């Protein structure tokens, strides 16, 4: 049953219902009929698997029994480092079934990053495969269980999911570490109930095919949420790096109506010539999050596929805080309005609401919804600082317009202060990428004796363009005319790549640091 209505109706009638005793595994796995389709999986070679719930139920029970046989108990931390496979999902569900705490880890991380997380979480076991089992991280945990080689053959496929409180820890998600060492965000079983983007943004329906872009290491709610509502997950495993053309082909092949994409993925799709004609889609709902979605990307997508992208906003600690909905007009560039059931406001430094149009910090009222984390793992002081007060501070700056829409400006530590102006790097980046020569961009403040800071843009050029002072001047003029006379990039540096966080988002912090030291040398104009 759809929960959609007018925005005011959705806000007014929303109620949270969280049972006192609740286990995610029971809600997303055990309740389904064994013959019901759970997942359509395909890899880059065209191999396909159609997985029914009976197979996933048996697999997850086997994992649960395997963990029990290896002395993994209630509350122990168990890491999973596998590519997106039915077995990966089953391993995570098996961990939840015994009341242990799952930690999803990406095989794309370096050995150092993996060791840090395993050590920090004090993981008792690691479930991985032969390829990743040889990476030298096995010494960090008591046990390494390799998926290959008949790991599950000698264990029973019968298991009764343990009875857990909704308040018990279920998963630990590690932040990207773009503003310091990665922190383990501990979420309770109830957290999945709080992920109501599946109902309100996606309007996800029973048996509907759903695809979510993104590594499961940053949140397996991407697959658990649709399963909770009875949808079917479409999972595509690429070869090494993201392949937009093959993904579009898979989504077209299965006529997936409900998809969630990240802006970086959409930008790479834009390189696919005649994407809409070559890969016709049956999209009903398309959502986007993870980083700001540019108007340029949004318009391209609508022109190609006839669907307006619904952008949402959130972070590892609190997602989703705001969103756009099918029943509400979309304002391109806006991150929408606060989610039903979420008390999200824009506040000043004294935690007071700001006026319409005035910039402030996006804040979430603490403990006001089921998704709210329990703590940061083993960081009591940071937990008290971030989660202990009346408000959770996102450190993101935004303003609200007269219709109640939120407009993201940037991070509190990323705003550029130049000659008395407060400049959003996001807005300058949006203006830059409209120029045909610009493929990707990162904007930061560069120290300047006269203005304090000036806007500097690091640009990756599109194919067919070469760095030159003439091109730099052309881009400066282009942004000056289309954005403002005070916030255009006075300095431009052409680069071949940009620093990124482990989740793939462009990270401005290293660029700001290098500018502060004035040590970076390249094609600068």
N, C-alpha and C positions, 0 to 999 in steps of 0.2 A: 504494500500500500504506500503510495507516494505521500511524503510529508510536505510537498511543495504547496505554496500559496503565495499571497503577497508577502513582501518582506515583513510588514507589520504583523500579519497573521502568524508567520513562522516564529517570530520572536515571542509573540504573546502566548502561543499555545505550547511552546516547547517545555517539556519536563524531562529531567534526568531520572532514569530508573536503573539503579545498580543493585543487584541482589547482594545480600551480605556474604553469601558463599558463592564464589564464581571462579571458574577456571577457563581460560581462553580456549584450551584444547576441546573442552566439552561443547563450547558454543560454535566453534568453527569447523570441527571435525566429526566428533562423535554423533552429533544429532542428524547427520545426513543419511539418506538411504544408500545402501552399498552400491546400487547400480546407477546412481546418479553421476553425471559427468562433473568432474571437479576442475580439470585442467586440460588445455590443449597446449602442447609443448612442441616447439620446432627449433632446430639449430641451423647454423649457417650452411650446412651441407644438404639441407632439405629433409633430414630425418625427422619424423613426426611421431609423437606419442599422444594418445588420448587416454587420460588417466581418470578412472572412476573412483568414487569415494571408498569403495571396498578396498582397492589397492592402497590408497593413502592411509586408511584406517589400519590395515595390516602392517604397513611399513612403519607407521608411527608407533604402533604397539611393540614392534620388534625393537625399534630404537629404545623405547622405554625399558623393555626387559634387558637389553644389552647394557644400558647405563646402570641399572640396578645390579646386574651381575658383576659390574666393575666397581661396586661400592660407591657409586654416585648417589647421594642422598638429597633429601629435601633441603633446599636453600643453597646447595653447591652451585658454583658457576661453571657452565659448560659452553665452550666456544665452538662455533660452526664456521668453517672456512671452506666453502665449496662454491662452484659456479651455480647459476640458477637452474636447478633440477628438481623434479618431483621428490627425489630423495632428500634434497636440502630442506624443502618444506616439511617433509615427514620427520627429519631429525629435529627441527625446531619444535614441532608439535610434540614429539616424544619427550623432549626436555621438559616442556610445560606439563605434560601428563604426570610426571613423577614429582612435580613441585620444585624442580630445580630452576635455575635462572639462566636464560639463554643469552649468549653474546654473539651477535652476527658480525663476521669479519670478512673483509674483502680480500680475495687473492691478489688484487692489484696493489695492495699496500706493500711497502718495503719490509724487509725482515726486521729492521729497527722499529718500524711503526707497529708491526705485529707483536714483537716482544714487549714493547711498552704496554700495550693494551692487555696482553695476557698476564704480565707481571702486576699491573695496576689492579686488575680484577681478581687476582689470585685464583685464576681458573684451575679447576681440578682436572679437566679433560678437554681435549681438542678433537673434534670430528673433522677430518679432512680427507684428501685423496692422496694417491701415490705421488703425484707431481708436487704437491705442496708439502707433503710430509717430509721431503728431503731438504727443506729450506733452512734447517737448523733451529727452528723455533720449538721443536719437541722437547728440548731440555728445560723449557720454562714451565711445563705442566707435568703433572704426575703421569698422565696417560695420553697417548695419541692413538686414536682409532681411525684406521684407514678404511674408507668406504669400499675401495677395490679389494678383491680377493676373498669374497665370501664372508664379509663381516657379519651379515645378518642371518646367515643360513642356519645356524644352530640355536636360534632363540625363538621362543614362542611368539605367535602373532595374537595372543590373547592378553589383554591388560585392562584393568579398571582404573580410569583416571582418578588421581587422588583428589580428595575434597580440600579445596583451598579457600582461604578468605579472599575477597575481592581486593583487600589491601595488601596482600603479600606481593613481594617482588616477582616480576615475570621476566623482564628483559633488561639488559643494560645496552644503551645505545651510546656510542662515543661521538662527541662533537667533532667537527672537522679540524679543530685546532688552529683556525685562522687568526685567533686573537690570544694565543697562549697554548700551553700543553692541552691535548684533548682531555675532556672531562667525561666520565661515565655517568650518563643520565639514567637513573634507576626508575623504571616505570612499573606500576602495579598491574595486576590482571585487569582491574577496572579501566585501565587506560584505553583499551580497545573500544569500550562503550563511548568514551569521549571523542573518538575520531568520527564525528558525525558529518565529515565532508562527503562520505559515501552516500548518505541520505540526501543532504541538502545541495551540495554542489553537483554531484554526479547523478543524483536521482536514480541510483543504481537499482535495477529490478531483478527479481528472481529469475535465474537461468540466463540472464543477459551476459554476453561476453564482455570481459573487462581487461584492459591492458594498462599497466602502470610502468612508465619508464623509470629507471633508476636502480642502482645496486641495492640489494636487500640489506646490505650492511648498515644502511642509514634508516632502516625501518621496515620490518617485515609486515607492518600493518598494510603495506601495499598489496599484499596477497591475503592476509588474514581478514582484513576489513570486508572485501568483496565476498569471501567465503562465509562470513558471519551472516550476510544477507542472502546467501544462496546463489550468488552469481558464479560464473565460470571464468577462471583466470586463463588468459592467453599469455604464454611465456615464450619469449624469443631469446635464444642464446647466440650472441654474435661470436665471431672468431676471436678477435683480440680487442679491437677498438669498435666503437659504435659505428655501424654502417647504416646511414639513413635510408639508402635506396632499398636495401634488403628488408629493413623494418617496414617501410611503406608497402613493399610487396607482400609481406606476411599479413599485415593489417588488412590489405585489400583482399587477399586470398580467403581469409576467414570472415570478411565483412564485419569486423569488430565495431560495434556501435559506440562503445564507451571507453574513452582513452584518457590518460593523464600523461602529459609530456612536460619536459623541462625546457626552458627557453634556449639553452645551449643546443639541445637536440633539434629544436625547431629551426634555429639559425643554420645548422648544418644541412637540414632538409632543403633549405632555400637554394642550395647548390645543385639540387636534382632538377634537371631541365624538364619543363612541362610535367611537374610532379602530379598535378591533379588529373591530367588526361591519361598519363601513363599508368597511374596507380589509383583508379577511382575508388572512393571510399564510401562507406555507409555510416559515417559518423553521426551520432545523435547528440552526444555530449563530449566536449573536449575541455579538459581542465589543464591548468599549468601552475607550477609553483617552483620553489627552490631558489629562484633569483628573479629580479625584475624582468618582466616581459616588455620588450620594446613595441611601440606602436607599429613600427615598420614590419616586425615579424608577425604581429597580430593581423595586419591588413593583408600581408602575403598569404597567410594561412586561409583567411576567409575567401580571398580571391581564388585560391586553388581548390578548396574543399567545401566552400559554402557554409562554413560553421564559424561562429564567433567563439573565440577561446574565453573560458571563464577562469580568470586569474585569482589565485588565493595567496595568502601570506601566512607564514609561521616560521618556526625554527625547531631545532631538535627538542628543546625543552617544552615547547608549546605550539602544537600544530593541530588544526588550523585556527588562527585567531580571526582572520577576516576572509571574506570570499565574495565572489560574484555568483549569481544564481539565474537559472533559466527564466524565472518569473520576475526578474528585475532588469531594467535597462542597463546595459553595460556601457561604462564610460572608459574608452580606451586609455590605458595608462594608469587607471585606478586599481588598487588592490581590493576594492569592494567595500563591504560593510561588515561589522562584527558578526560572527557566526551566531545563530540561535543557540542560546544556552551559555554563551561566552560573554563575560563582562569585560569588554576591552574598551579602553579610553585613551585619549591623547592628553598627557599630563605635563605640567611644567616641573621645574626642579623641586618644588615644594609639594609635589604630588596633588596638584590642583588642576582641574580641567581647564584647558586653554580655550580661547575664543575661536569661533569659526574662522578658518583661514590662517590661523596662527600656528606656527610650528611648535611641536612638543614631542615627547617620547611616547611610543606605543607601549602601553602597560596593560597587563592582565591582572584582574583581581585574584589574589592568591586563594587556592583551594576552592575555587568557585565552580569547578567542573571536574568530571572523573578523569580527564586526561592529565591532570596536574601531577608532575613527577613526585616521587617520594623524597629523593635527594640526589646529590652527586655522590657517587661511590667513593667512600673513604675521604671525603672532603667536608667535614662538619662545619668548618668556618665559612667556606664558600657556599655551602647549603644554607646556613643561616643568613648570609648576606643576600643571596639571590631569591630564596624561597621562603624565608622566615617572616617577612613583613606583610603589610596589607596588600602590596602590589608586587608583581614580578615585572622587572624592568627589561625590556627587550634590547635596549641600547640602539633602537632604530628610530629615526626622526621622521615624522609625518605631519600632515595637517588634514583637517576634515573640511569638506566644502559644505555649502548650504543645504545640500541634499543628503548629507550624512555619509558621503563616500570618503574613504581614506586614500591619501596620495602619499606614497613613500618618497622620502627625500634622500635618505642615506643613513649611514651609521653615525652615531654621535661623535665618534673619533675620526670620521672620514669627511665631514663637512669642511669645505675650503673657505677660509676667511680671508678675503682679498679686498683691500682698500675699504673696509667697512661692510662689504657685502658677504652674506652667507650663501655659498654656492653648493648646490647638490651635484656631486659627480655623476649620479645616475642620469640627470637631465641633460648634462653635457654629452654623456655617452650616447644617449638616444639621438641627439642631434648629429653627432659625428657619423654614426652608422648609416644615416640616410644618404651620405655621400657615396656614390658608386665605387669609389676607390677603397673604401674602408670595409674590411671584413670583420675585425673585432677590435675592441678598444677598451682601455682602462684609463680612468682619469683620476689624478691626485693633485694635491697642492704642492707646489715647488717653492722653496724659500726665495724671497725677493726682498731686497733692502728697502725698496720704496713702498711696496704694497703689502708687505708681510708675507703674503703668498700670491702666486699666480697660478692659473690653471695650466696644467700640463697633461697632454694626451699621449699615451703610448699606443701606437697603431700597428695592427697587422693588416697589410694591404691585400686587397683582392687580387686574384690572378690577372696578370696582364699589366699591373702597375709597378713602377719602380720608385724607390725613394728619391726625392729631389726637393730642393728649396722651393721651387716653383709649385710643386704639388702641395707642400706644407702650407704655403701662403694661400693657395686655392681653398684648402680645407678650412683654414682659419676664417677666411672671408665667408665661406658657406655657412659655418656655424654661427658666426657673428650676425648674419642676416636672418637666420632661421631660429636662433635662440635668444641672444641678447648681446648688447654692446659691452657688457661688463663680465660675462661668464664664458666667453669663447676661449679656446685654448691659445694662450699666448706663446706656449712652447709645445712643440711636437717632436716626438721621437719615434722613428720607425723601428719596429722590432719583428723578429721572426716568431716569437712565442711570448706568452704572458704567464706569470706565476699563477698557479692554481692550488686551491685547497684539495684535500684528498677526496672530496665529493665532486670535484671537477669544476667548481665555481672559480671564476677569476678572483684572485686575492690581491687587493690593492696594498696590503700592509708592507710586503717587501719593497714595492715601488716607492711608497712613502719614506721608508727607512733609507733607501738608497739615495733618494732626493735630499733627505736631511743631511746625509754625509757628503753629498755632492761628488760622489765617486763614480757614478755610472757614465760610461762613454759609449756612444753609438752614433747613428745618423740622427742628430738632433738639430732642429731648426727653430 
